[in-house]
Amino acid sequence: MIRGHIQDTVKNEGVAFAKVLINELDRETGTDVTGDFSFGDIPPGTYSLQVWIQDYPGREIDSIVIAPDGITDISILFPPECNFNHNDMTCPVCNKKDEVIPIVYGLPREEIFKKAEEGKVKLGGCVVSTCDPQWYCKRDKKSF
Ligand SMILES: [Zn+2]
């Protein structure tokens, strides 16, 4: 059996109604309202899962080993690499704020483009998830 939980690390709650697929068995299920899911009657072996959550890119999780008569618990975090604090504009490298500028996403208007050339904002591009960094330290060239 595989028992799993998908947690949204931004909202700090389980992800409801995500789709989970076992590639090798072509079996699919979904998470319940608390973010839990399970597959029963899985033959022992090594499997990979695919997970789809609305508004996020799909994600594959490899090498899940199922032992005979065993229960495998897995915990999946979304988004996967969201480990910065969006509200704090203190650079995590130099611990200062004086070289930190905001990151602007999307297609920039002309005045934003000019600000970027002057080093007052950083252009973040057009792909936006809920986990994008909001600040950029010019001293360390780091987004956070
Ligand atoms: Zn810095």
Residues whose N, C-alpha, C, O or C-beta is under 5 A from the ligand:
A	BS01	ZN	C91 V93 C94 C137 R139 D140
